[in-house]
């Protein structure tokens, strides 16, 4: 497999770059205060509202987490290294700055690109391994696709939250 140009990996890279452009668009001309705004307090439909910053920080962090989990499945890293890009600081104060979140999204894409570069065969995409705690079988291809799907879902949440912030008054 010529991994950098394989159509499946090219598709993953393209989708991640498109998602990053959506994040960059969300953050463009956004004041820092907007990242701390919640559309409501309390719960609706059984869930609390998150701030725009929390939604984006989680989207980025979980993408890196799932790609690191794929690296773990392939035996490239120990389970202890399977975490988001900022570990427990996923929602830290640095994420209150739109420029910081934009740079973090760029680093996410670089991290995913590097992980995809480490793949040497299509067989690696089919690799699986049981979760160390739950025992459920996990798969590299699924984790890559789930990372993109999960990122997309939270970008949609962030887009709606941004729209609500824009019309809040």
C-alpha positions in Angstrom: 0.0 0.0 0.0 1.3 3.4 -0.9 -0.2 4.8 2.3 0.0 8.6 1.7 -2.1 8.4 -1.5 -4.3 5.4 -0.8 -7.9 6.6 -1.6 -9.3 5.6 1.8 -6.6 7.5 3.7 -6.9 10.4 1.2 -10.6 10.6 2.0 -10.0 10.6 5.8 -7.4 13.5 5.3 -9.8 15.5 3.2 -12.7 15.1 5.6 -10.5 16.2 8.6 -9.3 19.2 6.7 -12.9 20.1 5.8 -13.9 19.8 9.4 -10.9 22.0 10.4 -12.1 24.6 7.9 -15.5 24.6 9.6 -13.9 25.1 13.0 -11.8 27.9 11.7 -14.9 29.5 10.2 -16.7 29.2 13.5 -13.9 30.9 15.4 -13.3 33.7 12.8 -14.0 37.1 14.3 -15.3 35.6 17.4 -14.7 37.4 20.7 -13.4 35.4 23.6 -16.6 36.0 25.6 -18.5 34.0 23.1 -16.5 30.8 24.0 -17.8 31.1 27.6 -21.5 31.7 26.7 -24.1 29.1 27.3 -27.5 29.2 25.6 -29.2 28.3 28.9 -28.6 27.2 32.4 -29.8 23.9 33.8 -30.8 21.0 31.7 -32.9 20.5 28.6 -33.8 17.1 27.2 -31.8 15.6 30.1 -28.5 17.3 29.3 -26.9 20.5 30.6 -25.9 23.2 28.0 -22.2 23.5 27.3 -20.3 26.6 26.3 -19.2 27.0 22.7 -15.6 26.7 23.9 -16.4 23.4 25.8 -18.0 22.0 22.7 -15.1 22.8 20.4 -12.5 21.8 23.0 -14.2 18.4 23.4 -14.5 17.9 19.7 -10.8 18.4 19.2 -9.8 16.4 22.2 -12.0 13.4 21.4 -10.7 13.3 17.8 -7.1 13.0 19.1 -8.3 10.5 21.7 -9.8 8.2 19.1 -6.8 8.4 16.8 -4.5 7.6 19.8 -6.8 4.7 20.6 -6.2 3.4 17.0 -2.5 3.7 17.7 -3.0 1.6 20.8 -4.9 -1.0 18.9 -1.9 -1.3 16.6 0.5 -1.6 19.6 2.2 1.7 18.9 1.5 3.3 22.3 0.6 2.0 25.8 -3.0 2.4 27.0 -1.9 5.1 29.5 -1.1 7.4 26.5 -4.6 7.1 25.0 -6.0 10.5 25.9 -7.0 13.7 24.2 -4.5 16.3 23.1 -4.6 18.2 26.4 -5.4 15.4 28.8 -7.3 16.6 31.8 -6.8 20.2 30.7 -9.3 19.7 27.8 -11.5 22.5 29.0 -8.7 24.7 30.6 -8.5 28.5 30.5 -6.4 28.5 27.4 -9.5 27.3 25.5 -11.2 30.6 26.2 -9.1 32.2 23.4 -10.4 31.7 19.9 -6.9 31.9 18.4 -5.7 29.2 20.8 -8.6 26.9 19.8 -7.9 27.6 16.1 -4.3 26.6 16.5 -5.3 23.6 18.5 -7.6 22.5 15.7 -4.7 22.8 13.3 -2.5 20.7 15.6 -5.3 18.1 15.7 -5.2 17.8 11.9 -1.4 17.4 12.0 -1.7 14.7 14.7 -4.2 12.8 12.6 -2.0 13.1 9.5 1.0 11.8 11.4 -1.1 8.8 12.6 -2.3 8.1 9.1 1.3 8.3 7.8 2.3 5.5 10.3 -0.1 3.1 8.6 1.8 0.7 6.3 -1.0 -1.5 5.0 -4.8 -1.8 4.6 -4.6 -4.8 6.9 -3.7 -2.3 9.7 -7.0 -0.5 9.2 -8.7 -3.8 9.9 -6.7 -4.5 13.0 -8.7 -4.9 16.2 -8.1 -5.4 19.9 -10.3 -5.8 23.0 -10.8 -2.7 25.2 -8.6 -3.2 28.3 -11.4 -2.5 30.7 -14.7 -3.3 29.0 -13.5 -6.2 26.7 -15.4 -4.9 23.7 -13.5 -5.3 20.5 -12.2 -2.1 19.0 -11.1 -1.6 15.4 -8.7 0.9 13.8 -10.9 1.8 10.8 -13.9 2.3 13.1 -12.0 4.6 15.4 -10.8 6.7 12.5 -14.3 6.9 11.0 -15.8 7.5 14.5 -13.4 10.3 15.1 -14.6 12.1 12.0 -18.3 11.4 12.7 -18.0 12.6 16.3 -16.1 15.7 15.3 -18.8 16.5 12.7 -21.5 16.1 15.3 -19.9 18.5 17.7 -19.1 21.0 15.0 -22.9 21.0 14.3 -23.5 21.7 18.0 -21.0 24.5 17.9 -22.5 26.0 14.8 -26.0 26.1 16.4 -24.5 27.5 19.6 -22.7 30.2 17.7 -25.9 31.1 15.9 -27.7 31.4 19.2 -24.9 33.6 20.6 -25.2 35.8 17.6 -28.9 36.4 18.1 -29.0 36.3 21.9 -30.2 39.9 22.4 
